[in-house]
Amino acid sequence: MTRKRGIEPAEASGQHWVFHRAALGDSVLLWPMLRQWRRRGMDVVLVSDGEKGKLAAEELGIVAKDAEGFRALWVAGAEVEPVRGAAAVVAYLGRAGEATQVWMNNARRMFPGAAVRHRSARPSRAQALRFPLPALRENRRGPVVMHVGAGAEEKRWPLERWVQLAERIGTRAKLLAGEVERERFSESERRAFHEAGGVFLETLAALAGELRGARVVVCSDSGPGHLAAQLGVRVVSLFGPGSPEKWAPVGPVVEVLAPDRPSPMDWLSVERVEGAARGMMG
């Protein structure tokens, strides 16, 4: 069967199930493919972690199911209830091995008649770029949202520079952080973040709500940056040790600030980030 622009081979009718559990950035890199499938009239079911699945369903018009309800697929010989009407199953399971083979055998029993495919590689920026970009979300009255977090400590721009940036942007600035930063910050960082008006977000839904209303989002190499870009918001993405060629957000308007070679995040000045943010504001 012929492949077209990286789209999975699609049967004429029936549901297309995708199994994927990973960090926010990887999860969002699936969105371009799922969005395109929906545009082609395909019925898509995403099996993922609860909050990530619900958000994808809300944004893409797909069906979401909690992966916790499918844990039996990893158990050899488990009793599985057949799911009728599935045409294809695509599972991102990581490296092939005995556990993967157990999952595949059970999935073939759960989805009789469906084409069941295993993807060892996680979703990538290169894959996402094969599909149309989301529409640009113009929020000219919205704030400049600055998410200070990053999954890895070495990817985090120094907090004092975020605070300085917020001071320079003024009343339009909004500092955000997640639960990881609440735990990771030192006492002095929490105090500085609080004094700058920073807000810790407790849920993915709260994060998405803040990003949707932003005029510009400034963030490090992180999941919130990928999410903002796929929500159609203008993004300024700050890189240091990571590779923007592999991991820059995919969206309608994304500006990447990156060094000539991988460097610690303190390579990047407040003035340069402010200039990029203001350029996005118009």
C-alpha positions as CSV (number, residue, x, y, z in Angstrom):
1,M,0.0,0.0,0.0
2,T,1.4,3.4,-1.0
3,R,2.4,5.9,1.7
4,K,1.7,9.6,1.2
5,R,3.9,12.2,2.8
6,G,4.5,10.1,5.9
7,I,0.9,9.4,6.6
8,E,0.3,5.9,7.9
9,P,-1.4,3.7,5.3
10,A,-5.2,4.2,5.9
11,E,-7.9,1.7,5.3
12,A,-11.1,3.1,3.7
13,S,-13.2,2.9,6.8
14,G,-13.1,2.0,10.5
15,Q,-11.5,3.5,13.5
16,H,-7.8,4.3,13.6
17,W,-6.3,3.7,17.1
18,V,-3.0,5.2,18.3
19,F,-1.3,4.1,21.5
20,H,1.2,6.6,22.9
21,R,2.4,7.4,26.4
22,A,5.3,9.9,26.9
23,A,6.2,13.4,28.0
24,L,4.1,16.4,26.9
25,G,6.4,17.4,24.1
26,D,6.5,14.0,22.5
27,S,2.7,13.7,22.9
28,V,2.1,17.0,21.1
29,L,4.4,16.0,18.2
30,L,1.7,13.5,17.3
31,W,-0.9,16.2,16.9
32,P,-0.1,17.1,13.3
33,M,-0.6,13.5,12.1
34,L,-3.8,13.1,14.1
35,R,-5.1,16.4,12.9
36,Q,-4.5,15.5,9.3
37,W,-6.2,12.1,9.8
38,R,-9.3,13.9,11.1
39,R,-9.2,16.3,8.1
40,R,-9.3,13.3,5.9
41,G,-12.4,12.1,7.6
42,M,-10.9,9.3,9.6
43,D,-12.2,8.3,13.0
44,V,-9.3,8.5,15.4
45,V,-9.0,7.1,18.9
46,L,-5.9,8.1,21.0
47,V,-4.9,6.0,24.0
48,S,-2.7,8.1,26.2
49,D,-2.3,9.4,29.7
50,G,-5.6,10.9,30.9
51,E,-4.9,14.7,30.8
52,K,-2.9,14.5,27.5
53,G,-5.6,12.5,25.8
54,K,-8.4,14.8,27.0
55,L,-6.5,17.8,25.7
56,A,-5.9,16.2,22.3
57,A,-9.5,15.2,22.1
58,E,-10.6,18.8,22.8
59,E,-8.2,20.4,20.3
60,L,-8.3,17.8,17.5
61,G,-11.9,16.5,17.6
62,I,-10.8,12.9,18.2
63,V,-11.8,10.3,20.8
64,A,-9.4,9.8,23.8
65,K,-9.1,6.8,26.1
66,D,-7.0,6.5,29.3
67,A,-4.1,4.1,28.8
68,E,-4.5,2.8,32.3
69,G,-7.5,0.9,30.9
70,F,-5.3,-1.1,28.6
71,R,-2.6,-2.3,30.9
72,A,-3.6,-5.9,30.3
73,L,-2.1,-5.8,26.9
74,W,1.3,-6.1,28.5
75,V,0.3,-9.4,30.3
76,A,1.0,-12.6,28.4
77,G,-2.2,-14.5,27.8
78,A,-4.4,-11.9,29.4
79,E,-8.1,-11.9,28.7
80,V,-9.0,-9.1,26.4
81,E,-12.4,-7.9,25.2
82,P,-12.5,-7.6,21.4
83,V,-13.0,-4.2,20.0
84,R,-15.0,-4.2,16.8
85,G,-14.8,-1.7,14.0
86,A,-11.1,-0.9,14.1
87,A,-9.3,-0.7,10.8
88,A,-5.7,0.1,12.0
89,V,-3.8,0.3,15.3
90,V,-0.5,2.2,15.6
91,A,1.4,1.7,18.8
92,Y,4.5,3.7,19.9
93,L,6.0,1.1,22.2
94,G,9.7,1.8,22.1
95,R,12.4,-0.8,21.3
96,A,11.2,-4.2,20.2
97,G,11.5,-7.0,22.7
98,E,9.7,-9.8,24.5
99,A,7.3,-7.4,26.2
100,T,6.5,-5.6,23.0
101,Q,5.7,-9.0,21.3
102,V,3.3,-9.8,24.2
103,W,1.6,-6.4,23.6
104,M,1.3,-7.0,19.9
105,N,-0.1,-10.5,20.3
106,N,-2.7,-9.3,22.7
107,A,-3.5,-6.3,20.5
108,R,-4.2,-8.5,17.5
109,R,-6.7,-10.4,19.6
110,M,-8.2,-7.2,21.0
111,F,-8.6,-5.7,17.5
112,P,-9.6,-8.6,15.2
113,G,-9.2,-7.8,11.6
114,A,-7.2,-4.6,12.2
115,A,-3.7,-3.9,10.8
116,V,-1.6,-3.6,14.0
117,R,1.7,-1.8,13.6
118,H,4.5,-1.1,16.1
119,R,6.6,2.1,16.0
120,S,9.8,1.8,17.9
121,A,10.8,5.5,17.3
122,R,9.0,8.2,19.2
123,P,7.2,11.0,17.3
124,S,9.7,13.5,15.9
125,R,9.8,17.1,14.6
126,A,10.7,15.8,11.2
127,Q,7.5,13.7,11.2
128,A,5.4,16.6,12.4
129,L,6.7,18.9,9.6
130,R,5.3,16.6,7.0
131,F,1.8,17.8,7.8
132,P,0.0,21.1,7.5
133,L,0.6,23.6,10.3
134,P,-2.3,24.6,12.7
135,A,-4.0,27.9,12.0
136,L,-2.4,31.0,13.7
137,R,-4.3,32.1,16.8
138,E,-4.1,35.9,17.0
139,N,-4.5,37.2,20.5
140,R,-3.5,40.9,20.1
141,R,-4.9,41.8,23.5
142,G,-3.3,38.8,25.2
143,P,-0.3,38.8,27.6
144,V,3.2,37.7,26.8
145,V,3.3,34.4,28.6
146,M,6.7,33.2,29.9
147,H,6.9,29.6,31.0
148,V,10.1,29.3,33.0
149,G,10.3,25.5,33.2
150,A,12.1,22.8,31.3
151,G,12.2,19.0,31.7
152,A,15.9,19.0,32.2
153,E,17.8,21.4,34.5
154,E,20.4,22.2,31.9
155,K,17.7,23.4,29.5
156,R,16.3,25.9,32.0
157,W,17.1,29.6,31.4
158,P,18.2,31.2,34.7
159,L,15.2,32.4,36.7
160,E,16.7,35.8,37.4
161,R,16.7,36.4,33.7
162,W,13.1,35.4,33.4
163,V,12.3,37.9,36.2
164,Q,14.3,40.6,34.4
165,L,12.5,39.9,31.1
166,A,9.1,40.2,32.8
167,E,10.2,43.5,34.3
168,R,11.2,44.8,30.9
169,I,8.0,43.7,29.2
170,G,5.9,45.2,32.0
171,T,2.2,44.7,32.6
172,R,1.8,42.6,29.5
173,A,4.1,39.9,31.0
174,K,2.8,36.8,32.8
175,L,5.2,34.4,34.4
176,L,4.2,30.7,34.7
177,A,5.7,27.5,36.0
178,G,4.5,24.0,36.6
179,E,4.6,21.4,39.4
180,V,8.1,20.4,38.6
181,E,9.4,23.9,39.2
182,R,7.5,24.2,42.4
183,E,9.5,21.2,43.7
184,R,12.8,22.1,42.0
185,F,13.0,25.7,42.9
186,S,15.2,26.7,45.9
187,E,13.6,28.8,48.6
188,S,15.1,32.0,47.2
189,E,13.9,31.1,43.7
190,R,10.3,30.5,44.9
191,R,10.4,33.9,46.7
192,A,11.7,35.7,43.6
193,F,9.2,34.0,41.4
194,H,6.3,34.9,43.8
195,E,7.5,38.5,44.1
196,A,7.6,38.8,40.3
197,G,3.9,37.7,40.1
198,G,4.7,34.2,39.0
199,V,1.9,31.5,39.0
200,F,2.4,27.8,39.5
201,L,-0.1,25.7,37.4
202,E,-1.4,22.5,38.7
203,T,-2.9,20.9,35.6
204,L,-2.3,20.5,31.9
205,A,-5.8,22.0,31.3
206,A,-4.8,25.1,33.2
207,L,-1.6,25.4,31.2
208,A,-3.4,25.0,27.9
209,G,-5.9,27.7,28.9
210,E,-3.1,30.2,29.7
211,L,-1.3,29.4,26.4
212,R,-4.4,29.7,24.2
213,G,-5.0,33.3,25.4
214,A,-1.4,34.5,24.9
215,R,-0.2,37.0,22.4
216,V,3.3,35.5,22.5
217,V,4.7,32.5,24.5
218,V,8.3,32.6,25.5
219,C,9.7,29.3,26.7
220,S,12.7,27.0,27.0
221,D,13.2,23.8,25.0
222,S,10.2,22.2,26.7
223,G,6.7,20.6,26.4
224,P,4.8,23.9,27.0
225,G,6.7,25.3,24.0
226,H,5.5,22.4,21.8
227,L,2.0,22.8,23.1
228,A,1.8,26.5,22.5
229,A,3.0,26.1,18.9
230,Q,0.4,23.4,18.2
231,L,-2.3,25.6,19.7
232,G,-1.4,28.1,17.0
233,V,0.2,30.7,19.3
234,R,3.3,32.7,18.4
235,V,6.3,31.1,20.2
236,V,9.9,32.3,21.0
237,S,11.8,29.1,21.9
238,L,15.1,29.3,23.9
239,F,17.7,26.7,23.2
240,G,21.2,26.0,24.7
241,P,22.4,22.4,25.0
242,G,19.5,20.9,22.9
243,S,19.2,20.6,19.1
244,P,16.6,22.9,17.6
245,E,16.9,21.0,14.3
246,K,15.5,18.0,16.1
247,W,13.3,19.5,18.8
248,A,12.2,23.1,18.0
249,P,8.4,23.5,18.3
250,V,6.3,23.1,15.2
251,G,3.7,25.8,14.7
252,P,2.6,28.7,12.4
253,V,5.0,31.3,13.9
254,V,8.1,30.0,15.8
255,E,11.3,31.9,16.4
256,V,14.2,29.9,17.8
257,L,17.0,31.5,19.7
258,A,20.0,29.1,19.7
259,P,23.8,29.3,20.0
260,D,26.1,28.3,17.1
261,R,27.0,25.2,19.1
262,P,25.4,23.5,22.1
263,S,26.0,25.8,25.2
264,P,24.8,26.3,28.7
265,M,21.6,28.4,28.9
266,D,23.4,31.4,30.3
267,W,24.7,32.1,26.8
268,L,21.4,34.0,26.1
269,S,20.9,37.6,27.1
270,V,17.7,39.2,28.4
271,E,18.0,41.9,25.7
272,R,18.0,39.3,22.9
273,V,15.0,37.5,24.2
274,E,13.2,40.8,24.8
275,G,13.9,41.8,21.2
276,A,12.5,38.6,19.9
277,A,9.3,38.8,22.1
278,R,8.7,42.4,21.1
279,G,9.2,41.5,17.4
280,M,6.5,38.9,17.8
281,M,4.2,41.4,19.4
282,G,4.4,43.7,16.4
